[in-house]
Amino acid sequence: MKKIQSTNNTSTMTIKKQNRNELKRHYTINVASKDNGFQARVTLKVIGGGKNPRITAYSGISEKDAVCKILNKMAEKLSEYKKMNLLRKEICLNIYDSIMISIQELRLTTDTDVMKSATTVFQILTVLDNATIPPTVYSQVKVSQNKNQLVQSNNVLRNQPFTFEEPNQLKPVNPKDFETVALEWFRYKLSLTKKNNDNPKPLSPKTIQGYNDIINTQIIPYFKDNKNIAFITEQDLKDCINSFNGYRNKEAIYIVLKMIFDFAREHNYIFYVPRVKKPKKTYTDKEETIIFIESDRQDLWLKCFEKEDTDVSLLFETMLLTGVRPEEACGLKWCAIDEIANELIINNAYKDFPIYNDECKIIGHKREDGRLKTPESYRRISLNSKLKRRLLEHKEKQKKLFKYHGMNWNENSYMFLNQYRKPYIAENLSDAMKSFIAKHQLEPMTPYGLRHSFATFCSEQGMDEIVLMRLMGHSNFDTTQKYYICVSSKRKKQAIQEVYKLD
């Protein structure tokens, strides 16, 4: 490892000694110290017609000067191959990506001279019909007015014609530290939770809460020493993701990082979005288990719910017999019962929403009605006759309770109330479930496990897939089958008996 002082006053840069394999990376610019100066090297592999030239450029001034020189040489060579019809558009993006990764790893993405030289190369790569424009020049180009809207896909902008600005109009990125950009991105996402004409499909506040937890407890602490987001490399992001445990956690961090860096590119904080692959799911020998109540145990659970005869036990009973989500059960009001059609109308959820300060820290909470998870979640579910009777009996008890405490009751009152006569929230149901299980000595269960139990029982009884999908509030049956239907012990035994013709 050899340290070399940069001439552009940005920072002291570290140039790694390149081994022979690294020097042969196609299209990648490598810089090494040589003869009291700097030599840049690149191999233009598979340009076409069997031509695989290696280009070098020397500078006795700085590594930046060596990079500018080799970029200009690449432009000349690419122009020559273009005239000879040897450029193949399918490799243009590979050349571009490798160039930008090189510039970023050398900490030169903020240098105007380097980016001017790179732009000359990019112009040559995009002259082919239907060629792919590099994402770097997104903030440096103008979309032709009569063309369709810009289409973004990951790190590339595909099949859109652009008009380049003159190189002397190019500006370096606006340097910002990672935390500043991450919080700016979060505030933007938070603004998308409000529904208006420009935002007809707002984001769920629960989704935003998940983002907030990831950036404040995991990502920002990891990058706390990064004063310039433009200097974060592909390897930095890989190291960040791999430093955490659990596939789902890594996947969530990957998704948030991708959104932050896309946001940074669009706002000219970086020139290039590091390309990092989504984490692969790791498989273990342990069978993935989903907690649910076996069909032959459901009667016992229902008897315990009836014996308990409290608001929360009836809430759990309703979940088991209808398959509603916890927040949907908490948001049920008496007007949701259609006594004529014997149906339960699912059109409301009661949720806990965080309140954020300017630093995106949670400073409080508010509880109120909210939207359901998806459009398909708005549905009607047929009521079990016994459950309907139990709910109507509970309704009369609640009326008397309200009258005793001098409270006004109406059809918009919530069905299930806690000891403070307020609706439950999904986050508090787990403790209530644990207490119920301990009291009645039942097997371990979660509130969401009641929903799994409903789906499994209905499937076991032969319910049509499309009907069960609608009852669960899903847009496709794959979701229902993959995440909610479990193979019960009863079904396994029946299958074995059928195969071996057992009595």
PEURBEL-V175320 format. One record per helix or strand. SS is the DSSP state (H for helix, E for strand). FROM is the first residue (numbers start at 1). TO is the last residue. If there is no record, write none. Layout:
ss-><SS/SS>
from-><FROM/FROM>
to-><TO/TO>
This chain:
ss-><E/E/H/E/E/E/E/E/E/H/H/H/E/H/E/E/E/E/H/H/E/E/H/H/H/H/H/H/H/E/H/E/E/E/E/H/E/H/E/E/E/H/H/H/H/H>
from-><2/12/20/26/30/37/48/51/54/63/89/112/133/135/141/152/156/162/167/178/196/199/205/229/234/247/295/311/326/333/334/337/343/349/362/375/379/385/414/417/423/426/447/465/477/489>
to-><5/15/23/26/34/43/48/51/59/83/105/125/134/140/143/153/157/164/169/191/196/199/222/231/242/266/308/322/330/333/336/338/346/356/370/377/382/404/414/417/423/440/460/472/483/500>
